[in-house]
Amino acid sequence: MKLVWLRNDLRLADNPALRHACAGDEPVAALFIISPTQWQQHKMAPIRQRFMLAQVDELGRELAALGIPLHLLRVEIFAEVPAALADLCRELGVTQLYANQAIESDEQRRDHAVSAALAEQGVSCHWFNGCCVLPPGRVLTGSGEMFKVFTPFSRAWLKALDEEGFVIHRAPAPRGEPLPWHPLAERAWVDEALGELTPDPRWPVGEAEARRRLNDFLEQAVLDYGETRDFPAIAGTSVLSPYLAAGIISPRQCVAALQQRLGYRPQSKAQPGFVWLNELIWREFYRHLLVLIPILSMNRPFKAETAALPWSWDPDAFAAWCEGRTGYPIVDAAMRCLNATGWMHNRLRMIVASFLTKDLHIHWRLGEDYFMSRLIDGDLAANNGGWQWAAGTGADAAPYFRVFNPTTQGQRFDPQGEFIRTWVTELADIPAAYVHQPHDWLRLKGRRDYPAPMVDHAVARVRAIEMFRSLEK
């Protein structure tokens, strides 16, 4: 028997491991491992856990309809996975294991241990690239190193894609009579480990839903994406990140759909659709970095010298940021939106990350962990890459220029304050002319229901720049 180990690739279509396992007539089974303790150690948000397991439930039904059983194992930590998987393979008579490669360091160590444990009992392991359009290690400089700046990586990635192309793997055909599926919500041990598995209606699961969102975006918004993507009050983005993070849809499917919509693959900013494609390439950049520079999975900065920065760990200031009590409306609206929905618009992620690191001078690791503990689309590569980009410690860093003014950012990207008034209820009735600097208006009304600014941005900006200049001495 062949066993397909599903992880962050919870889909039938364009799943290389599943497709290769289903080649031939040998029986095929699938597996998903629930690791509650490890997920907690990795700060996985509860909303992300529920979303992922709701998709596991959906995928289990779809696999059962194809005659492929999906087995579930509860293994608390990764270190226990090799032995548990070896036991399951003996029980089922598995001779070959198929899986798509993980990119994170802990997961890679787990997978190497699995390969070694299964080899001892004659089970061969087959690993595939299921998370990137081009596999990590394919896009390198002329000297064989990973790019440290995004723009040349993007050019090299496009060139490599033109040279190699890519294949979209079809979903497997039925392999026998349909099988019964026992829903996760009826399995007491799943609820015991993770609590009540109530799906969030804002985030329906399923490959059909992911394709619908992708197609709607390509039909309605992709051509204007470069002009609308930075405005959180406008539905100008694809909102596909949770589906990409869980592997409900693949980046290859996204690129293929974009090409089909446009009739070509955009190569430069002058061509419609390129700005969105470039965002997919950013995703690839961070994933390649994580594989080729493993310290990024270990709470260490990409730029080693920035480990000496005198970051603050002020718990009260950090709590105010987390709870949306900074006195800067766009920051507070963004954080309250995150806490309520498990998602944040990308422009807002940059604004709040800049505020935490450059205005409050708080260590980016605290922000990175908080995001992972709240985001439905929490993804180590993208989250770490984004936080180190904002903090000035990562690849493509520009610490002296990436100090966002939260007031002017709000004025520029939420000019009428629509997004702010939605989430900062204390400002729901404030005129647009005052929404980004509301404190004088509130004082005139005799109101004290919204906090004063935590810091003076002009002063904080100078301090942030001095922090980085001190590294040059």
N, C-alpha and C positions, 0 to 999 in steps of 0.2 A: 504493500500500500504506500501511496504518496501522501504526505501531510503538508499542507500549506499553512504557514504561521503568519497570520494577519496582525499588523501592528497599526501604524499610521498610514494605512493604504486600504481603507474600508470601502472597497468598490469592486464591482465585477469587471467593468470596462477598463481598458488600458492598465491592467494589473499584470506585469510581466511574470511574477512568481506564480500567480494563479494560472495564467495562460500556459506556461511551460509545464506546470504540474499536470494540466489536463490534456497534454499531448499523449496520445496512445490510449490503450484500453485498460490500463491498470487502475484499480479503485483509488479514489481521491477523497480525502477528508480535509477539513479546515480546522484551525485552532485560533482562539483568542485568549490571551492571558490577562487576567485582572490582577493588578498589583497595588492594592490600596495604600500600603505603608510606603512603598517606593514613590507612588504618585504624590503622597503628602510631602515626602522629603524633597521632591522636585517642584513643590509649590503649585501643583496642578489645580487650577480653579475648579470648584465644585460644578459650576455651570458647564465647563468643558468636559468634565467627567460624565455628566448626565447626557450631554450632546453626543459624545463618543459612544456611550453605551446604548443610547437610542438608535444610533446607526448600526451598532453591532446587532441589535435586535432586528432591525430592518434587513440587514445583510444576511442574517441567519435564516430568515424566512425565504429570501431570494435564493440562497444556496440550497436550502431544502427542496425548493421547487425544481431545482436542477438535478436533484438526486445526490447532493453533496452535503454530508452532515457537518455541522459546525460544533466543535467541542469547546467548552469553556473550562478553564482552570483558574483557581484562585491561588496565586503564589505571591506572598506578601512583599518580598524584596527580590531584586534581580539576582542576587547571589544564590538564591534557592531555585532559580529557573532551570539550570542545566540538569539537576537531578530529577526534578519534576517532569521535565520534558523527556528525559531518558526513560522514566517509568511509563509515561504515556505511550511512547513509541514501542516499548516492549509489549504493552497491553494490546495495542492495535495492530501490531505486526508491521510497523512502518519500516521501510527500507530506504526512503529518500525524503529529506526535508527541503522544502522550497520556501524562500522568504525574500522580501525586498530589503535591501541594506538599510540599516540605521546610520545616522550621521553623528549622533551625540556620543561623547566619550564613554559614559556609563553604559549606554546601550551597546556600543561596539565591544566593550569588554565582556558584557554578558553574552553577546553573539559568538565571540571567539571561544568562550568557555563552553557554550553549547556545542560548537563544532567539535571541540576536543572530546567532550563527554559522549557525543553520539558516535564519533569515529571509533571509540572503544568497543561499541557493540555493532559495528558494521553498517551504521546509517550514514549515508553520504548527504552532505549539505550543499545546496545550490543557492547562490545569492545573486540578486539582480538590482539594477538601478530603477527604482520605482518612484523616487521623490524629486528628481531633477530632469529637465529636458536633456541636458548634457551631464554626464557623470562627473562628480568631483575628481579633479586631476586632469580633466581633458583640456581645460582652458588655462594655459600657463604662459608665462613670459618666454622670450627667446632663450633665456638661461635656465628654463625649467622650473621657475619659482611661481608661487601664487601672486597674482596681482594685488597690490596694496592700495590701489586707487581704482574707483569704480569705472570711470569713463574708458580707459584703455581695456579693462575687462569686458565692458559692454561691446566694444568694437571687435575684440577677439572672439567673444561668444557668438556674435552674429556671423563672423567669418567661418567659425567652426561649424555652425549650424548649416550654413550654405554648402559647406563641403561634405557634411555627413548626412544631413537630413535627419528624420526621425520616424519611428513607426508607432502608430496607435494600435495597441493590441485589442482584438475583439473580445467581448465577453464570452465565456465558455458556453458551449452548447449543452443541452441536457445530457446527463450521463446515466440516466436510469429513471425509475419510477419516483415521483415526488415523495418526500419524506415528511413526517410531522415535525413541527417546531414548537418548542416549549418556551413561551415568552419570558424574557428576563424578569419582568414585573412579578411573575408567579414563582420565582426562585428565591426562597427565603434567604439563602446565604449571600445573594447579591445585595439585597436590601440591607442585610446586617452589616455588610462591608461598606456600603456607600450611601445608605439612606434611601429615602423614597425616590424612585427613578421617574420623576415627573418631567416630561419634555417641556421645553420652553416654546410656547406657540409662536414666538417671534423668529424661531430658528427651526423650521421643519427639516427633518432629515431626509435622506434619500438621494440617489444619483439623479433621479428625474428633477428634483427640486434644484439641485446644483446646476444642471443643464439649463433649466428654465431661467434661473438668475443670470447665467452666462449669456444666454441668447437674448434676454431682455436688455441687458446692458449693451451688447453689441449692436442691437437694433436701435436703441433709443439714446445712448449716451456716449459711446466710445469716440465718436467723431468730435464731440465737444469736451472730451475728458480733460484735455490740457487746460481749458479755460474754467472748468467747473469743479475739478477734483479737490480744490483747497477750501471750498465753502461748505461747512458742516450743515448748514440749513438747507442745502440743495442735495437732491438725490443724484449726485454726479459720479459716484463710484460703483464698483461692481458688487461690493459687500460679499465677496466670495471667500474672504480669508478664513472663516471657520471651516469651510468645506475643503479648502486646500490644506489646512492644518491637520484635519482628520483624514485626509486622503480620500474624501468622497468624490473629488474630481482631481485630475492630475494637471500639472502645468503643461504637459504636452497637449492635452485636450484643449486647454485654453489657447495655446499658440495656434493649433490647427483650426479652431473655430474662428479666431481672428483672421487668419489667412483666407478662410472660406468666405467670411463676411466682406473682406476688402478685395479679394481677388489677387492679393500679393502679400508678401511679408515686408512690412515697412523697415527701412534701413536707416532713416535719419529723422530728426525733428521736423523736417520740412514735410514729411509724409503723414497723413492722417493715420491715427492708430498707433504711432510710434511711442507716444508718451506712456500709454498703458503697457505696451510691450516692454518698455524700459523698466516699468515697475516689476514685471515678472523677472526681468534680468537682475534687478536688485535682489529679489528673492533668491535667485540662483547664486549670486555673489556671496551672500551671507551664508548660504548652505555650503558652498565650496570652501569658504574660509573656515567654517567650523570643523570640517573634516581634515583640512590640511594644516590647521593651526589648533591643535586640540586644547591648548591652554584656555581658549575662549569658553570651553565648557566647564572651566574650573575657577570661575570668579576672578580671573586675572585679565588685566587690560591688554589689548593688542599692542599698544605702544608701552613697552616695559618701563620707560622712564616715568610715565604718569602714575605708577604705583606710589611714588613719593609725594603726590599732591596732598595737601593738608585738608582733606575732606571733613565736613562736619557729620556727626551722627546724632544731632539734636532730636530727641524723641518727640518733643512737643511741636517743633516746627514740622517734622515729618508727618505727624498726625494731622496737623492743620492742612497740609497738602493733600494727604490721603482723603480727607473728609470734605474737601472743597470749601475751606474756610480761610483762604489766603488773602482775601480782599481784592483780588484781581478777577473780575467777572468771567473772562474767557477761560481762565485756569479752573475756577471753581465749577463752572458749568460742565467742562470736560470731565472733571473728576467725579462729579455727581452722576453724570451720564454713565461713566464706566461702572460705578458702584451699583447703579440701578439695572443696567442692561447687560453688562459683561462685554461691552464692545465700545471702541472709541475710534472716531475718524482719524485718519493718518495725520492730517495737519495738526490736529489737537494733540496727538501723541508727541509731536515735535515740540509744540508750545509748552506742554506741561513738563516734558523732560528737560527742556532748557531752563524752565523756571526752577525746578528742583536742584539742578546741578549748578546753574550759573547765577541764580538769584539767591537761593538758600544755601548754596555750596555744599549740599548734602550728597553723600556718596551715591554714585549711579547704581551701585549694587542693590541699595534699598529700593530704588524705583523699579529696577528690573524685576526683583522678587515680587514687589507689590503688583505689578502688571500681570505676572504669571499667575498670581493667586486670584486674579479677578477676570482675566480675559478668556472669552470663549474660543478665541483663535490663538491662544498662547502657543508660541513656537519658539524654542530656544534660539535657533539661528537668527530669525528675524528680530526677536525681542532683544537679544544681546547686541546684535548689530546696530539696531536703532538707538539703544541707550548709549552705547559707546560712541556712536556718531554724534549724538547730541552732547555728550559729556566732553568730547574732544580727546578721548583716550583710544579711539578705535581706528580702523581702516578708513581712509578718505577723510580724516579728521581735519578740521579747520577751527581750532579753539578760539582764535581771536575774532572771527567773523560770525560764529554761530552762537551769538548771545542774543536771543530773541527778546525784543521789548514786548511784554505781554499786552500792554495797552494798544500799541500800534498794530500788533498782530490781530487783536480783536477787531479793531476799527477796519482793518483791511479785509478780513475774511468772514466777519459777521457784521457787516456795516450797519444794519438796522437792528442788530441785537436779537434777532429771532431765535437763534440757538440759545443765547444766554437767558432770555426770558423764559424759555421752555424749561430749563433746568435749575436756574436760580430763582426760586419762587418769590424771594424777597424783592426781586427787581421786576416782577411781572408787569407792574403798572408804571414803570419808569419811562419817560420819553426817550426816544432813540438818541437824541442829542446828548443825553447824560449817561447812557447805559454802560459805556466803557469806563467812565470815571464818575461813578454815581455818588460819591461821598458828600460833595457840596449840596447836591439836590436833596439827599436824605437828611442832612443837617437842617436845611431850610424847612423841611417837613416835620422836623422834630423826631426823626426816626433813628433808632440805633439797632435795627434788626439785621444789619449786614456789617461784617467786620471791616475795620480799617485795613489798609494795605500792610502786610507783614513787614515789608522792606521797601526802601526807596530803590527803585530799579537802577537809577543812574549811579548810585553809590555801590550797589551790589555788582553792577557790570564792571566797574573799575576793579573791584576786589577779585572778580573772576579772572580778569586778564592778568592781574598781578600774580595770581596763583600759578598760572602757566609760565609767565615770564621768570618766575623764581626757579623753574626747572633748568633754565638756560645759564644760570650763574654757576 
